[in-house]
Amino acid sequence: MERPDYAQGIVWQPDDTHANPHGDWDALGVRDLLVQWTAVDDEALMPAAGLRTASRLPDWKRIGREPWAREVIVGLAGRFDESQARAGASRLAAQSLALASARWPVHVAGWYFPVEVDPTWTRAATLAPLLERLPKPLWISVYDNSNIGGAALAAWLDTWLPRDVGVFFQDGCGDYVREPAVARGYADALAARLGAARVRIIAEAFRAMPGGGFRAASAGELKPQLEAYRGYRIYLFDGPHYVSPALVRAVVKGAGG
């Protein structure tokens, strides 16, 4: 039976209600797990020097055996509040080094520094020396809610991002910032400037609701994203919150919603 190839990765953003993920994302072809962070607001999900250990830890051994987590990109230290994360990036980098030194019972395929960047952050270049200190392979994520365009975004990143750091491009579909075809153009521009091996796509599997909050995308909303990004490694954000078994079945069967 031919292996499905809708997506290659799933993102997991740990929080109090999603501390030990279960899913059937491998039915979509997923083999990679990107963990958004393994310490948030100074509390670690793995014992590490200098960090307070959370009272409830994920079952990392079980996660490492899941078919959707054969390769794990370990997110390091972050904060729920973006402005605090950016202001405290140096401290987060130090915590990240401690986390990277932990004994991980998963197959670590890389590392992710969860201080997200966008072109409105005028001090983003201050990340460069911090990123150089962190273990490799290393990834960050980037978004563009101001719509400067893919070529401009790629040129901006190329002025400061270390050459051995890759990017996860957040497609912007969840907040209706852009359509999948436009997001594909961004990815193509990033790949042309930075190199294809340094670019992967975050397909936002949620949609903003009127009045606030988010819901899971329907299969009819999600499938155009997956189709538009073929040829790139696609990571769904995020599995435990939004990609339910019912949504997986609907995508695989071609049902809309």
C-alpha positions in Angstrom: 0.0 0.0 0.0 1.4 3.4 -1.0 2.3 5.6 1.9 0.2 8.8 2.1 2.1 12.0 1.6 -0.2 14.9 2.7 2.3 16.2 5.3 5.6 15.3 6.6 5.5 16.8 10.1 3.3 17.7 13.0 3.9 20.5 15.5 3.1 20.1 19.2 2.8 23.1 21.4 2.8 21.8 24.9 0.5 23.4 27.5 -1.3 22.2 30.6 -4.1 20.5 28.6 -1.9 19.0 25.9 1.0 17.7 27.9 1.1 14.1 26.5 0.1 14.1 22.8 -1.7 11.2 21.1 -2.8 11.1 17.5 -2.9 9.3 14.2 -1.1 11.9 12.2 1.0 9.2 10.5 -2.1 8.4 8.5 -1.3 11.7 6.7 2.3 10.6 6.1 3.7 12.4 9.1 7.0 11.0 10.4 8.5 14.2 12.0 7.5 15.9 15.3 8.4 19.5 15.9 8.0 20.3 19.6 7.4 24.1 20.0 9.3 24.2 23.2 10.5 22.0 26.1 10.7 24.8 28.6 8.3 27.7 28.8 8.2 30.5 31.2 11.2 29.0 33.1 9.5 25.6 33.6 11.0 22.6 31.8 9.4 19.5 30.5 12.7 17.6 30.8 15.1 17.9 33.8 17.8 20.4 32.9 20.3 22.4 34.9 19.1 25.7 36.2 15.4 25.2 35.3 12.4 24.3 37.4 11.0 20.9 36.3 7.3 20.7 35.6 5.2 18.6 38.0 3.7 16.7 35.0 6.2 15.5 32.4 5.4 14.1 28.9 6.1 10.4 28.4 9.0 11.1 26.1 9.9 7.4 25.7 6.4 6.6 24.5 6.4 9.7 22.2 9.7 8.6 20.7 8.1 5.3 19.7 5.2 6.9 17.9 5.2 6.5 14.1 4.6 10.3 13.8 7.7 11.1 15.9 10.5 9.0 14.2 12.4 12.2 13.8 12.1 14.9 16.5 13.1 18.5 16.2 13.3 19.6 19.8 12.1 23.1 20.6 14.2 24.7 23.3 13.3 27.5 25.8 10.5 29.9 25.1 7.8 32.1 26.5 4.1 32.2 25.9 4.3 36.0 25.4 6.1 36.9 22.2 7.3 40.3 23.4 8.8 38.8 26.5 10.5 36.1 24.5 12.1 38.6 22.2 13.2 40.9 25.1 14.6 37.9 27.0 16.2 36.0 24.1 19.6 35.9 25.7 18.3 34.2 28.8 16.3 31.8 26.7 19.4 30.9 24.7 21.2 30.1 28.0 18.3 27.9 29.1 18.3 26.3 25.7 21.9 25.2 26.0 21.0 23.4 29.3 18.0 21.7 27.6 20.2 20.6 24.7 22.5 18.9 27.1 19.7 16.7 28.6 19.5 13.0 27.7 16.6 12.9 25.3 14.9 9.5 24.9 13.8 10.4 21.3 15.6 10.5 18.0 16.7 14.1 17.9 16.9 15.3 14.3 17.5 18.9 15.1 16.7 21.8 17.4 14.3 24.8 17.3 14.7 28.1 19.0 11.2 29.3 19.7 11.7 33.0 19.5 9.7 33.8 16.4 10.7 36.6 14.0 8.9 38.9 11.6 10.0 42.0 9.7 8.5 44.4 12.2 11.0 43.3 14.8 13.7 45.8 14.3 16.2 44.1 16.6 15.8 40.6 15.1 19.5 40.6 14.1 20.5 40.5 17.7 19.5 36.8 17.6 22.4 36.0 15.2 25.1 35.6 17.9 22.7 33.6 20.1 21.8 31.2 17.3 25.5 30.7 16.5 26.0 29.3 20.1 23.1 26.8 19.9 23.5 23.2 18.6 22.9 22.3 15.0 20.9 21.5 12.9 19.0 24.5 14.1 15.7 26.1 13.0 13.7 29.2 13.8 10.2 30.3 12.5 9.3 33.4 10.6 6.0 35.0 9.7 4.9 38.1 7.8 1.6 39.6 8.9 2.6 42.9 7.3 2.7 41.3 3.8 6.0 42.8 2.6 6.3 39.9 0.1 8.4 36.8 -0.2 11.3 38.3 -1.9 11.6 41.2 0.6 11.2 38.8 3.5 14.0 36.5 2.1 16.3 39.5 1.6 15.7 40.7 5.1 16.5 37.3 6.6 19.6 36.9 4.4 21.1 40.1 6.0 21.4 38.6 9.4 20.4 34.9 9.7 23.4 32.6 10.1 23.9 30.4 7.0 23.6 27.2 9.0 20.1 28.0 10.5 16.9 27.0 8.7 13.5 28.6 8.7 10.0 27.3 9.2 7.7 29.7 7.3 4.3 30.2 8.9 1.9 30.3 6.0 -0.6 32.9 7.5 -3.7 31.0 6.5 -5.0 30.6 10.0 -5.5 34.3 10.5 -6.6 34.8 6.9 -3.4 36.8 6.2 -3.0 35.1 2.8 -4.2 32.3 0.6 -2.2 29.1 0.1 -1.0 30.0 -3.4 0.5 33.3 -2.1 2.1 31.4 0.8 3.7 29.0 -1.8 5.2 32.1 -3.5 6.7 33.1 -0.2 8.3 29.7 0.3 9.6 29.7 -3.3 11.2 33.1 -2.7 12.8 32.0 0.6 14.1 28.8 -1.0 15.6 30.8 -3.9 17.4 33.1 -1.6 18.3 30.9 1.4 18.5 27.5 -0.3 15.7 24.9 -0.5 17.2 22.8 2.3 16.8 25.6 4.7 13.1 26.1 4.2 10.1 24.2 5.5 6.5 25.3 5.8 4.1 25.5 8.8 0.6 24.9 7.5 -1.7 26.5 10.0 -4.4 23.9 10.8 -6.6 26.4 12.6 -8.9 29.4 11.7 -9.6 32.6 13.6 -13.2 33.0 14.7 -15.2 36.2 14.7 -14.9 37.8 18.2 -11.7 36.0 19.1 -10.4 32.5 19.5 -9.6 29.8 17.1 -11.2 26.6 15.7 -9.8 23.7 13.8 -9.7 24.1 10.0 -12.0 21.9 8.1 -10.7 19.3 5.6 -12.0 21.6 2.8 -9.9 24.5 4.2 -6.8 22.4 5.0 -6.4 20.4 1.8 -5.7 23.4 -0.5 -2.8 24.3 1.8 -1.3 20.8 1.6 -1.7 20.7 -2.1 -0.2 24.1 -2.7 3.0 23.3 -0.7 3.8 20.0 -2.4 7.6 19.6 -2.8 8.3 21.2 0.6 8.3 19.6 4.0 5.0 20.5 5.5 4.4 20.7 9.3 0.8 21.0 10.6 0.3 23.5 13.4 -0.6 22.0 15.6 -1.6 18.4 16.0 -2.9 18.1 19.6 -5.0 21.3 19.5 -6.4 21.1 16.0 -5.7 18.0 14.0 -8.2 15.5 15.4 -8.7 11.9 14.2 -11.9 13.0 12.5 -10.0 15.7 10.5 -7.3 13.2 9.6 -10.0 10.8 8.2 -11.7 13.7 6.3 -8.4 14.8 4.7 -7.5 11.2 3.7 -11.0 10.5 2.3 -11.2 13.8 0.5 -14.2 15.0 2.5 -14.8 18.7 2.8 -16.2 20.6 5.8 
